[in-house]
Amino acid sequence: MARRSFYVIDIVEILVHWYAGRSQHELAASLGVDRKTIRK
């Protein structure tokens, strides 16, 4: 399994959704990122 690299804009987008109160499932579905990665 390879590690995925992220750009800062991707991380910012994840944080914006997170602070908006969306769940990990919603974040994973909308951004195409695994839930475990979002949790990290």
N, C-alpha and C positions, 0 to 999 in steps of 0.2 A: 504494500500500500504506500503510495507516494504522499508526501506532504504537499498541501496546497498553499501557495503564497498569496498574501492579501495585499492590496493597495490600501493606503490610508483612507481613501474615499469609501472603500467597502466597509471598513471598520466604523467609520463615522455613520454610514447608513444603518448599520446594525444597531449602533447606540441610539440613533434617533428613533428607530422603531421600538427599541427596548424601553426608552424613557417615555414613549407614548403609551406604554402599558400593554403592548401586545405580548402574547405568549410565545414560548419557544417554538411551538408547533406552527404558529402563524408566521414567525420570522423565517423558519426553515422553508416553508412553502413559498413565500413571496420572494425570498432572496436566493433560493437554490443552495443553501448551506445546510450542512448536517446539524441536527440539534446539539450533538455533543460538542461541535466546534463553537456554536453560539454560547454554550454554557461556559467554555473556557474563556 
